[in-house]
Amino acid sequence: MPPSLTPLHEPYCNLRKSPTTQGDLIEGLAQLATTGVSRTTEFVQVFYREAVLRSLGLYNEDHQNSLQQKVSDRSFSMIKFIMKYTGQYTAHGLRVIGRVSQEHTQKPLVPPLHMLVSALNGVMGDHLVYDCNPLALPMLAYDRQGKVQTGELRGRVVIFVHGLCMDIHSWYPSKHQSMGEQIYRQQDCTVLYLSYNTGRRISLNGRSFSNLLNDLIIKNPDISHLDIIGHSMGGLVARSALFYGKQAGFNWILLVDHLICLGSPHQGALLERLGYMLQDKVGKIPFAGTVARLGDLRSAGIIDLRWGSIRDDDWEHQKSGRRGDFDDNRRPAPLPSNIKAYFVAGTIERENMHSKARETVGDYLVSVKSALGEHANPEYQLNVPPERKVVLYGVDHMQIQYSQRVIDHVLKWLAPVAKQTAQAKKVVQEASAVAS
């Protein structure tokens, strides 16, 4: 299992800034074929020791008799031999396919493959980073045509940040009716979509996003406003970027007008907490510890959703290692005072059927209070004014970014944009001039 990666200890290979290609997909699958079978062998060996030998009273942690040792060694030497060469031949076959189809290897991933790789990143993205697997997605900004943003930007820029296991294509199942297209048609702005590895720590993605925005305004000093719209985990990544951008003294913070979070688990997601409790309980059952270890395969990004952790020091010094603790030990991360924040919560209940159970379930994945940033502890309370919080009945977690009711609210919130103050504009231009 990879350790909890810190900003200073992530492999350098994760810093690439080019889109994932079809060649990367082939190479990444080839690498998974070898590393995956190796980890499977380790799991089988531990399972054999814990669930078979120990349950039969044939395993002693201090010593084994010579017969047990010989049987164990020969059995697993055979298993490792078979798995090793299975992985190697599979990887070789994939690489041969890549060489035969070399003209396709430099092509970017088509949307269905990009969505598949994004889902894989959400489930095990931090493992991919640790293994320097080319399937680990870099953080990039894309334009409305699905191309990496390279041209000059000016005026107002609206950036969409997707959620766990999703990608830029998740924002527009119907291209012309999507939120981004409606904003583009009705507002004078540029629309960008952020793509990132959702399996990394949320705080690491927040730092990367902050750096990306800083580079963006330095290269484009005529940007006057920034608006950020995040769905689910995307809202937490945006909050983390704001936290670290302010901490670093970056001037892009001065350009942010709106932060709109759609179904974001600001106070954590119930499903991840239930997953932790199940893993913890199963791990205490005799001979079931190996099965419980399967829970550690889930990405660090998913683990961060337990309580909505957006700071490095929420997880860096966890006593329980990568998995963390069940207790909510987050550090406060208030929103910058100059930003107008809007929180949208979905709920499966009907407006005239209030239920405590359904309020807790919320939109299936995020409770209403969590999505609205509400907490009994004042340190965690995000203090968004009531008029900037909306609860939409009959809207689940996946519908919230497509619902026309949500889009109508967003369009209304973005419409009365005040002009940037001359002072903030001057600071940004001076910083860009110094950097260039």
N, C-alpha and C positions, 0 to 999 in steps of 0.2 A: 504494500500500500504506500502511496506517496505521502510524504510528510505534509503538514500544513505549510504551504508555500508563502513566503513573505515577499514584499516587493523587491528586496535585495537578493532573494534566493531563487527567483524564477529563472528557468533556463533561458539563456540568451536567444535560443532559437524561437522563442515565443514573441520576439520583438519584430518579426517580419511584417511588412506593410503592403504586401501584394495579395490580391484575391486568391482564394483557393481554386486550383485548376483541376481538370479531369485527371491530369497526371498525378497531382497530389492525392487525389482520391485513391488511385490505384496503389501508389506507394504507401499511403496510410493504411489501406486494407492489408497490404502485404506485411507491414510492420505489426499490425494487430494480430495477424495469423501466427506470428512467432511469439510476441510478448503475451498474447492471450492464452496460448496453450501452455506456456510456462507457468502462468499464474494458476491455470486450471489444475496442473499437476501438483502444485503446492497445496491447493485447497483439498484435492483428493487425498494427499498424504496426511494432512492434518485431520481430515474427516475419518480416515482409516484408524488413526491413532486414538482419537477421542471417542468416536461413536462405536467402533468395532472392538479394538483391543481393550480399551478401558472398561467398556460395558461387560466384557467377558472375564474381566479380572486378569488379563494377560499383559497389561502394560503397567510398568512402574517407572515413574519419572527419573528415578536415580539409576536404575540399571535394568537391562533385559538379559534373559539367558541367551546363550549363544545361538540356539535354534531359532528363537524369536527374532534375533538380530539378523540372522542369515536370510530368513524368509522375508523379513521386511525389506532388507537391502536389495535382494534379488528381485522382489516384486516391483519395487519402485524404480529400480534401474531399468527394467523392461518397460514400465509405463513411460518413464522419461525418454527412453530411446524412441518409442513409437510416437509420442507426442512431438518430440523435437523434430523428427524427420517429416512428420505430417505437416507441421508448421512450415518447415523449410521448403518443402515441395509446393505447398500452397502458395507461399510467398513468391517462389521462383516462377510458378505459372502465371501469377498476376503480373509480375514484372515483364514476362515475355509478351503477354497481351499488350502491355503498355508500349513496348518497343515496336511491336507489329503495327499498332495504331498510333504511331508517334505524332502524326499530324493532328490528332485530337488531344494530345496530352497538354498542350498549352492553352486550350480553350477553357474559358471559365465554366463553372458548373451551371447547368441548366436549372431552372427553378425547382423542379421536383428533387433533384440531387442536392441542391443547396439546402432545401428544407430537411432532407434526410440527414445531412451532415450536421445541421444546426441542432436537430433532435439528439443526435449522438453526443454533441458537445454538451448539451444540457445534462445528460445522464452521467457522462464521465469526462467532461472537458478538462478538469484539473489533472486527471490521469494522463490525458493526451499531451498536456503541457509538460508534465514531468518526464514523459517518455520522448519528448521532442518529436511527436508524431505530426506529420504535415496536415493531418485532419483537424488539428487545433486551429480554430478560426481566429484570424487577426481582427483587431478592431478597426473598422473602416466606415466612412460615411458614403452613402450612395445617393444618387439623384433620382428624380422621378422616373427615369428610363431604366433604372436598375444598373447604371454604370457607376463606377467609383468616381466620386466628385473630384474634379481637377480644375474646372474653370474658375473665373473670377466671380466673387460674390459681393453683392452690395445690398444695402437696405436691410430689410427684415428677413430673418432666417428662422424657420420652424423646423425643429429636429424631433423625429419620432424615435423612441427607444422601445424595442420589443421586449417580450417577457421570456420566461424560461422555456427552453427547447424550441423557440420560435425564431423567425428570421424576418428580413425586410419584406418578404412576400406575404407575411402573415397580416399585414396591414390592409391589403386590398384583395379580398376574394372576388369582389366585383370592382374592377379597376376604376370605372368612371363614377361609381357611387361611394368610393372609399373616403374616409375622413380627410386624408391628405389631398386628394383631388378636389374635394369640395372647398377646403381651405384655400388651395391654390387658385381656384376659380373666383372665389369671393373676396380674397384678401390680396393685397399687393405684397407678395412675399416669395421667397425661395423655399421649397420643401426638400428636406434631406431625411434619409433613413439611416440610423446607426445599425451596423451589424457587429456582433461581438460573441465571444465564447461564454455562454451563460453558465457553464460549469465551473468557471473560476470563482474565487471569492468575490463577493459583491464589492467589497472595499477596494480590491485590486482593479476591478473593472471601473469603479468610480474614479480612481486615480488616473487610469488610462483615458477615460472620457474627459476628465478635466484637462489633461495634457493635450488631447486632440482639439478641444475647443480653444485652448490657448494658442496652439499653432494656427488654427483657422482664422482667428482675428488678427494675428500678426501678419499672415499672408494676405488677408483681405481687410485692410483698415477702413474700408467704406461700409462694413457691416454696422448697422445702427441699432438693431434689436435682436435678441435671441429669445425664442420661446421653446420650451421643452415639454413634450407630451410623452409620458411613459405609461405603458401597460404592464400591470402586475410587477414582476421583478424590475422592469424598466424604470418604474417610478423610484425604486430604492437605489438603483444605479445612478439615476439623476440626482437624488438627494446626496448620495455619497460624493459625487462629482462637485456639487455645490459646497459641501463640507470641506473637501480637500482643496478646492479652488480658492476658497476664502482663506484657509489656513496658509496656502502658499502665496497669497497676495496677488493672485492672477487678476488681470483687468477684465477678463471676459465676464466675471461676476457682475460688473457694473452694467453690462448690456442685457442681462436677463430680465425680462419683463414678467413672463408668466411661466409657472410650473404647474402642469396639469397631470394628475395621477389618476389612472383608471383602474380600479380594483387592485391597488397596490397594498401588500400586507405590511403596512408601516409598523404594526405591533405584532407581527408574526403570522404564520399560517398554521391553522389547527391540524391540517393533514400531516405536516412534518413533525409536529409534536406527538401526534399519535404514532407515527412511524418510529420515533425515538423510544417511546414507551414500550411498544411491541418488541423492538430489538432488545431493549434492556431486560424485559421480562423473559424473553426466550433465552437470552444469554445466561440467565440464572438457573435454568432447568438443567439437571445433570445430563451430560453428553450432548447438549444442544448448543454449546458455545460456538462450534464451527459454523452451524447454520446462521447464528446471530451475526457472525462476521461478514456474511453476505451484505448486510446493511451498510457496511463501511465502503462498499463499492460505489454507492451513490455519491454524486459530486459534492464538492465543498459549497458550490452555489446553492444546491438544494438544502444542505445543512444550515446555511445562513438564513434561509427562509423560516427557520423555527421561531425566531423572535424578531426577524427583520433587522439583522445585524448589518451595519453599513460602515463600521470603522474597523481598522486593523486591530485595535486593542480590545475589540469585542471577542476576538478569537485567538489572538497570538499567544496568550499565556494560559490557555485552557488546561486544567489539570488532567482532563480525560482525553487529551490528545486530539486527533483530528475530528473525532465524533463530537467532542464538546460535552457540556453538561446540560441537564434539563432546565436548570434555573436560569431565569432571565438576568444576565449579568452585563447587559449592554451599558455603554457610556452614552450620555446624552448627546444628541446631534440636532440641535434646533435649526430651523430654517432661517436663512438670511432675512433680515427685516425689510430689505428693499424689494423683495420679490413677492408678487401676488400669486399665492398658491391656491389651487382649486382641487378638491378631492371628490372623486365619484365612487360610490359604492353600489354594487348590484346586490339584489337579494331575490331568491326564488319564491319568496312569499308574495301574496297578493296584498294590495294596499289596505284592504279591509279585513285582513286576517293576520293580526299581530300574534306572533308566537316566539317565546324565548328561545326555544330549540332552533327554529328557523332563523332567528336573528343571529344565533351563534354560528350556524352553518353558512349564513350569508349567501354568497353566489356559488356555493358548493366548495370553494377552496379558501376563500377569504371572508372573515366575519365582517359585519357592517362596521363595528367599532374600529377594527383594525384598519379597514380601508379609509376610514375618516380620520385616522391618526389620534383616536381618543384612547386615553389610558388613565387609570386611577392614580398612578404616580405622576405628580406634576413635572418631574424631570423628563419623562417620556412623552408627555402631552405636546402635540405639535401646534396647538393653538391657532388653527385655521378658523377664521370667523365663520359663524353659522351660515351666512349668506353665500359663502364660497364652498359649501359642502352640499352634495346632492345624493339622495338615495333613490335609486330607480328600481321599482318593483317589477318582478317578472323578468329580470335580466340576469343571466348567469355569467360565469367568469369568462367564457369564451365569446359570448355575444356582446360584451360590454364595449369592445373596441369597434364593433360594426354597427351597433344600434343607432338608428337615425335620431332617436331621442338624445343619446349621448352627443352625437355630432352637432345637433342643434344647440345644445348647451355650450359646447366648445366654440362654435362659431360666434355665439353671442359674447362669450368671455374675451375672445381675441379681437373682436371688432373695435372697441374703444381704446385703441392703443395710444397712449400719450407719447409725444415726441421725446426723444432722449434729451436729457439736460446737456447744455453746452459744456458744462464742467466735466461730466463723465466722458463725453465724446473727445474732449481735448486730452484727457488722461490716456485714453486708449490709443489715440493717434501718436502721442509722444512715445508711448511704450513700443508701438510698432516701428517708429522711426529709429529708436535706439536698437531694437533687435535686428533690424535690417542693416 
